[in-house]
Amino acid sequence: MRYCQLVMGPAGSGKSTYCAAMQRHAETSNRNIGVVNLDPAAEAFSYEPQLDVRDLIQLDDVMQAEDMDFGPNGGLVFCMEYLLEPDGLEWLKEQLGDYEDDCLLFDCPGQIELYTHMDVMKRLVEQLQAWEFNVCAVFVLDAGYMVDAARFLSGSLTALATMVQLEVPHINILTKMDLLNRAARQQLEIYLEPEVHELLASEHNQSRFNRKYHKLTCALGKVLDDFSLVRYVPLNINDEESLTAVLIQADFALQYGEDLDVKSKDFEYPDPEDRE
């Protein structure tokens, strides 16, 4: 059995940074975590990808093709759909067959439609499962974006839509905690274990627009509150304990290690004569 995380989220939310930080952290516990770049529009990484989808197809090539008329979004969708064509899947399977890492992190594109209402990522999940991968989804959101009730609700509904679409174990992570000042970190505490009806009733949320659509907003918030479907794990990439907590959550979601052999060690007992 092999294990992988699909690292997803909006553009600029810290997906690549998460992958790089988790890969470095794993080395301290003698684990080998590889990273796969699935973003055909990527330009630079803070990690060395073991597998790069740009070796198969690149967004710039698609947009410049004379027989196509794609913008950035349409081109990105085309690239991901091409990956899931028979030739693309054969290439991916061959590349994945070369690696025996403890876990692979798939650094996914930042186009949110791929996760919320298109079936591209769902089909990828099903294919990875057919190749005997245990898959979990890691959905990352910028913590600086979430310190507001309306934005919190928007981000949470996006995370929920992704959970429903993919139907795999799911972790929501607030990234860039290291960039928040003390006041923002204290404010963020109420969003980690949120009482949605209290957030929506807060004074700073009572703008004219919010008052007009208050019933709709409350109905959406009630979905999150009643079923407790969305919770967040904060991540500070400069804090080893924070990285360990996230890795434990991911291992639990993946059921990592349950099929591994128990490690044993032979001990040499001291000779009683040596004690005299």
N, C-alpha and C positions, 0 to 999 in steps of 0.2 A: 504493500500500500504506500502511495506517495501522497504528499500533502501540499496544498497551495492556498494562498490568500489572493483574492481579487481586490486590489486596492483601488477604490473608486471615489469619486467626489467631483465637485465643480472645479473648473480651471483655477489654478492658483491657491488651492486649498491645502497644499503640502503633501501631495501623494508621493512624489519623487523623494522629497526630504524624509518622509516616513520610511520609505524603502531603504534609503541609505543608512539612516540611523538604526533601524532594526537589524540590518545586515552587520553593521559594526558591533552592535551590542551582542549579537549572537556569538561572535567570535570570542568574547570574554567568558562564555560558558561552554566553549568547545563544541559549538553547534555550527553547522554549515548551512547558511541561508543564501540561496541564489536569487537574483532579480531578473525578471523578464520584462523588457520594454515592449508594451503593446500600443504605444502611441506613435502612429506614423508621421505625426507633425512635430515630434520632439526635436529639439535642437541641441540641448546639452543636459548632462546628468551630473549628479554628485556621487554616482556609483558607476561601476563598470558592469554593464549588462552582460549576462551570460548568453542571452538570446535577444535579438533585436529585430522587431517586425520590419524595420526599415530596410533590412537585407532582402525582404520579400517585396515590399511596396512602400513608396513614400508619397506623402500628401502633395508635395510640390510637383512630382511627376504627373500625378492625376490631374491637378489643376492646369498644368501646361499642355496637356494632351489636346491635340487639335480636334479629335473626334469626340471630345467631351466638353461639356459646358458646366462645370461644377465650381461653386464657390467653396470657401473653407469648410463649412458645415456639411454640405453635400459630398464634398470630396472625402471627408473623414468617414462618413457613413459608407461610402463606396469602398474605401480601404478595408474597413472592418468586415464588410460583407464579402469582399474578395478573400480575406483570410479564412472565411468559413466555407468557401467553395472547395470542391474536392482537392484541387491542386494545392490550395493554401493549407488545408488541414493535413495533407500528406507532408508538406514541408514542416509544419508545426510539430507533428508527431515524430518526424525524424529528428528534429532538433531537441525535443524534450527527451527523446530516448537516450541521449548522451549524458544526461545528468542524473546523479543519485544523491542530490542534496537532501538534508533533513526536511526542508520546506522551500517552496518557490513562491516569490512575491511577484504577482503580475501587476506591473505599473500601467494602469489603464488610461485611456484618453479622458480629457476633461469635459467632453460634450455630454451634458446631463441627460439628453434624450435617449442615449444609448442604454441607460439603466432604467429610466422611469416608465417608458411606454413602448420602446422598440424591443424586438425579440432577439437582437444580435447577441447581447451578453448572455441571455438565457440559453441560446443555442450553444454558445461557447462553454457554459457551465455543464450542459448535458454531455458535450463531447469530452470534456475533461473527466467527468465521472465515468464515462464509458472506457476511458483509458486508466481507470482505477486510481483516480485522484480523489482524496477527500478535499472538498472545497468549502471555504468560508468566505463571506464577503466582509471587507473592511471599508466602511464608508467614512471618509474624513471630511470634516468641516472646519473652517477657520474659526478659532475661538473668538477672535476680535469681531467677527460678524455676528456672533450669537448673543452678545450682551445687550439685547433688546428683545422685548416680548414678541413683536411682530416678526422680526427676523428669525427668532427662535422657532416660532410656529411654522414659518415658511421652510426653514431648513429641516425641521422635524418631519414635515409632510413629504418632503423630497426623499428623506431617508426611508420613510415608511413605504413610499411608492416603490423604491428599490427593493426593499425587503419582500414586498408582495410579488414583485415581478420575478425575482430570482429564485425564491423558495429554497434558500440554503441558510445554514447558520450565519448569523449577522452580528457584527460589532460596529457601533458608532463611536467615532473618536473625535475629540476636539483637539486640533493641532495648534501649534504656535502659542502654547501657553507661556513659553519663555519670553515672548514679545509683549505680554501684557504687564501693565504696571500693577502695583499692589491694590489700588482701588478697583481696577477692572477685574482682577482675580477674585476679590471679595464679592463683587457684584455677580460674578459668574457662578458662585456657589449655589445660588437659588435655581440655576438652570440645570445643574447636574442631577438633582432629585426634584424635579419641578412639580408644583401644584398649579396646573395650567389655568384653572379658574381664577386663582389669585394673581397670576401674572397678567391675565387679560383685564383684570379689574384695577391694576396699578395706575397711579395717576399719570405717569409719563406715557401711558398707552391710550389716553383718552383724547386723541386728536379729533378733529371734525370728521375726517374720513373714517376713522375707527368707530366713532359713535354711530355713523350712518350704517355701517356694515357689522355692527356689534353682534347681532344675532347670528349672522353667518360665521363670523370669527369664532364665537363661542361653540357653535355646532362642530366646527372643524377641531377646535381644541378638545372638545368632549370625546372625540374619537381617540385621541392620544391619552387622555386622562383616564377614561373608563377601562381601557384594555392594557394600559401600561406597556405599550409596545416599543416605545423609543426611549432609551436611556443612553447616556454618554459617558465615555471614559476619557478623562483629560490626559494629554500627553505633553510632557516637557522633554524635548530631545536632549537637553543638557543634564537631565536627572536620571541616573541609572535605575533608581527605584521606580520611577515613572515608566521607563522602558520595560522593566521587568514585569510590572503590573499589566501592561498591555500585552506582552508576549504570553503571559499566563492565561489571559482572557482568550487570546487567539488559539493557544494550545488546547484549551478546554473546548472551544467551539469545534475544533478540528478532530477532537479525540486523539490528539497527538500522543504517541508513545504507548498506546494501549496494546499494540501488537508487537512491541519490541521485546526482545529477550531480557530477562532480568540480569543485570550486570553483577558478577560475583568476583571475589578476590580471595586468593589463598593467603592466609596469614601464617607466619612462622612463630610458633610458640617458643618462648625463651626456655633455655635449658635450666632446670632447677639447680644444677651444680654451679651455674654462673652467679646465682644469688648469694652463695656462700663467700 
